[in-house]
């Protein structure tokens, strides 16, 4: 058995899918990189970064002018 890739395998490559989760607050499906652990609640909530920002009141809005 050989470990060398064939030309076809090199061209196609391995297709991977990003792991997704469903936010408990907004219900949207987001990538795992957006998952946040909200430790200010008991029991701890798992939510997306957007809901974390909205709930913490520290929205990242930039004012023009």
Secondary structure as UniProt FT lines:
FT   HELIX           7..12
FT   STRAND          20..22
FT   TURN            24..26
FT   STRAND          29..31
FT   HELIX           32..34
FT   STRAND          35..38
FT   TURN            39..40
FT   STRAND          45..48
FT   HELIX           49..56
//
